[in-house]
Amino acid sequence: MVPDQKSRKAMPAANVTGFSGAMSNLAHAVSYDSPVPSQETLCASLSWYAVQTWPQYEKKVTAEFQRKDVETFLPLLSSKRQWSDRRRIVQVPLFPSYVFVRIAPVPSARIPVVRTNGVAGFVGVRGIGVPIPDSEIESVRLLLARGV
């Protein structure tokens, strides 16, 4: 239930949620008067993040992200593998157990990522993740395109 105009101004600055810790901080961060960012603003502020996956789940996690319409980047290298009866060229991740996702830097964008089967979490401080500059991702793409 959204409070009416008069009660917005009268909301106490104290712990309005009845919870302590992060929930009380969340109540202070949420403002009914703050504008909702437009889709253009969110698209312009998308950042790349590294996500750690379970071992050998990189391709499965990437496929699941694509089903959820999350932009992903999984750098793959061609590698010759030999078994006792055959040789094959297989695609292996350049960074084992890691996938890159491009999302908005808001908690609501992180939820579908961390709730994906095979995801261990974001790489960074306290599981929040650290944005990776677009230039770094482009450098990796360029190296893969050159076959280095």
C-alpha positions in Angstrom: 0.0 0.0 0.0 1.4 3.4 -1.0 0.9 6.2 1.5 -1.0 9.3 0.3 0.7 12.7 -0.1 0.2 13.8 3.5 1.6 10.7 5.1 4.7 10.7 2.8 5.9 13.8 4.5 5.1 12.5 7.9 7.0 9.2 7.6 9.4 8.8 10.5 13.1 8.8 9.8 13.6 5.9 12.2 13.3 2.2 11.5 10.0 2.0 9.7 10.3 -1.7 8.7 10.4 -3.1 12.2 13.6 -4.9 11.1 17.1 -4.2 12.1 20.2 -4.1 10.0 19.9 -4.1 6.2 16.1 -4.0 6.2 16.1 -0.7 8.1 18.8 0.7 5.8 16.6 -0.3 2.8 13.7 1.7 4.2 15.9 4.8 4.4 17.1 4.2 0.8 13.6 3.9 -0.7 11.9 7.2 -1.4 8.4 7.5 -2.7 9.3 10.9 -4.3 12.3 9.6 -6.3 11.7 9.2 -10.0 11.8 5.8 -11.7 14.7 5.7 -14.2 13.7 5.4 -17.8 14.7 2.4 -20.0 17.1 4.6 -21.9 18.9 5.6 -18.6 19.1 2.0 -17.5 20.5 0.8 -20.9 23.1 3.6 -20.8 24.2 2.5 -17.3 24.7 -1.2 -18.0 27.9 -2.6 -16.8 29.8 -5.9 -17.2 30.2 -8.1 -14.1 32.1 -11.4 -13.7 29.9 -14.3 -12.3 31.5 -17.4 -10.8 29.9 -20.7 -11.8 30.1 -24.2 -10.6 32.9 -26.1 -12.3 32.1 -27.0 -15.9 28.7 -25.2 -15.8 29.8 -22.2 -17.9 27.9 -23.2 -21.0 24.8 -24.2 -19.1 24.7 -21.0 -17.1 25.2 -18.9 -20.3 22.3 -20.7 -22.0 20.1 -20.1 -18.9 21.1 -16.4 -18.9 20.1 -16.1 -22.6 16.7 -17.7 -21.8 16.3 -15.0 -19.1 17.3 -12.2 -21.6 20.5 -11.4 -19.7 23.3 -10.3 -22.0 26.3 -12.6 -21.5 29.8 -13.1 -22.7 31.5 -16.5 -22.5 34.9 -16.4 -24.2 35.7 -19.8 -25.7 38.9 -21.3 -27.1 39.2 -24.2 -29.5 41.3 -26.9 -28.1 42.3 -30.3 -29.4 41.3 -33.1 -27.0 42.3 -36.7 -27.3 40.5 -39.7 -25.8 41.6 -43.3 -26.2 39.5 -43.8 -29.3 39.3 -40.4 -31.0 40.5 -36.8 -31.2 38.2 -33.8 -31.3 38.3 -30.0 -31.3 36.2 -28.8 -28.4 35.3 -25.3 -27.2 36.6 -24.7 -23.7 36.2 -21.5 -21.6 39.1 -19.1 -21.6 38.3 -18.4 -17.9 37.1 -21.7 -16.3 34.2 -21.2 -13.9 33.5 -17.6 -15.0 30.9 -16.0 -17.2 30.5 -12.2 -17.9 27.0 -10.6 -17.7 26.0 -7.1 -18.6 23.3 -5.8 -16.2 22.2 -2.6 -14.6 23.9 -1.8 -11.3 20.8 -2.3 -9.2 19.9 -5.1 -6.9 16.8 -6.0 -8.9 19.0 -6.8 -11.9 21.2 -9.1 -9.9 18.4 -11.3 -8.5 17.8 -13.3 -11.7 21.5 -13.8 -12.1 22.2 -15.2 -8.6 19.1 -17.4 -8.7 20.3 -19.2 -11.8 21.3 -22.8 -11.3 25.0 -23.2 -11.4 25.9 -19.7 -10.3 28.1 -19.4 -7.2 27.9 -15.6 -7.1 29.3 -12.3 -8.3 33.0 -11.7 -8.2 33.8 -8.8 -5.9 33.5 -7.4 -2.5 30.7 -9.0 -0.4 29.2 -10.8 -3.4 28.0 -7.5 -4.9 30.4 -7.6 -7.8 32.8 -5.0 -9.3 31.9 -3.5 -12.6 34.3 -4.4 -15.4 35.1 -1.6 -17.9 33.7 -2.2 -21.4 37.2 -1.7 -22.8 38.4 -4.8 -20.9 35.6 -7.0 -22.4 36.3 -5.6 -25.9 40.0 -6.4 -25.4 39.2 -10.0 -24.7 36.8 -10.1 -27.7 39.6 -8.7 -29.9 42.1 -11.2 -28.7 39.7 -14.1 -29.4 39.0 -12.7 -32.8 42.7 -12.6 -33.6 43.1 -16.2 -32.4 45.7 -15.3 -29.7 
